[in-house]
Amino acid sequence: MESSSSSVSGFAPPGEGGIWVPISRLRPRVLTDVSRIDMSVSILGYRISAPVMIAPTARHKLAHPQGEIATARAAASSKTIMIVSYMSTCTVEEIAASCNAVRFLQLYVFKKRDITARMVKRAENSGYKAIVLTVDVPRLGRREADIKNRMISRQLENFKGSISTEVGSNKGSGIEALTSNLFDASVSWKDIEWLRSVTKLPILIKGILTSDDAVKAVEARVDGIIVSNHGGRQLDYTPATITVLEEVVHAVKGKIPILVDGGIRRGTDVFKALAFGAQAVLIGRPVIFGLAAKGEDGAKQVIEMLKNELETTMALSGCPTIKDITRSHVRTEHETLLQSML
């Protein structure tokens, strides 16, 4: 999702995944009382200060020595939700003890299902409020930079004593070798029932890009959908998430909440996602950038910058509350072309 300031001939530069995406323009309203702006929203019944949540990203200690603990504290002080990665470098218990905030746990299903089931129980016992099942990694995509750099995985603290990050080959990506040994490529829609059998927490699925899968998700009785292309790192030529968000929204018909991640860099991006029907956005890379630069304070500054930009966008668009943001506040290039032909 792009900033219009970077447009060239009506298109935005390539984002994650290398796809050129049509720009959507804002359609502001005027002479509306915007002396008070309320950005707060409720996600699965939990009130947060703005519709900006932290996406699950692995191995935060590669960015900062305090790792996910610093990120969790930033989320708590910004009054938002952090989705903790299954592949975190701090344990779920350490993260939970670091601050008082709402946390969800992102999950992969391992070949050894008992490891996954135990992790879910640990999250429940530590006060996590939902499970986010990532569904777009039956195997790891070809991440050429990791292969070139022979990327290795540091010890995953959550799995000490259960699995080892040691792999037998010193060629290519160690992370790819690790995940091929661990991840269960047989996971299918029927396994939503298996996951429900081991937890009473709400279940969201992350990685939906089509209306067909959105309908299946509703039929599987999940509690929410995250529209995501995994940061463009899994499969080339997948669409930018903003271009398929509305397709998913129409398919779901308001039955469950829809979140979206991918390419969120400005408050205007957040605004457009909400206008297209998302209840909130998730940010991944920006938080890691802030964490690497200034630790907890840097991560918090990234969140607060987006919140401040969203507040300004809402005020200048005539939207005092989140519910005032509607589809009529955005127009795609395709819609503009059709309008000009009428």
C-alpha angles and dihedrals in degrees: 000000000000142000111241089226089074096053124131119191091338097311134098123232117263114286128192107329094029096261121147107223131197115250121243116212127217120241106203126199122219139206092040122134104252097159087120123037120195112194097169120124138177119238114189087338096309116119116223130182096245138357092265117108133173114257121222110267125168134238103012091177087074085069101036136003092240091054119178092359090067091046092049091052090050090052091048094050090048090049096236139120125266120204104211117217120240085225096055123146092224122058122255088244094053091050092048092050093049097074145347107261142119111271134181124197121230113215142200119191112239125208086246097064093190089067091054092045092051091050091053091052091048089053091050091049090050094054101257110161105209144009120236111200114202107216105176099075110074080144132359116270119242101275101187097188090056090049093049092047093042089233114209129199119237116220113295102227095206091063104043107141092015104065137003127228090212113115128192099234130068092196126096124344116352089197091058090050091047096050093046087057094046112031120086108230091188094071111129141163092283089064091069084076090051091052091048088053091061099043141038092201121109113268124220123182122219124203105050115148105158139059089233093061091040090059090048089051091055090047089051088056096236117166098231147353131230112203103216142150092196092255090302091288101112110054129011117234096026109141126259105263094239089062094058100033094093092048089057092044091054092048094051094047094203095300095124134011120269124211127182137204135182131088098010104155107139139036088248088061090055091049093051093049090053091048090053090054109271118138092211143345131238123220123204119158096036091058091050090050090053092045092052092048102044111356117227092354092051093051090048092049090055092053093045092048091056091046092050092048091049091050091053092047091051092049093049091046095051096249114133093176137028092250089060090066106096140170089262089069093071135050125188124220088249091056091048090053092050091048091053091053094055 
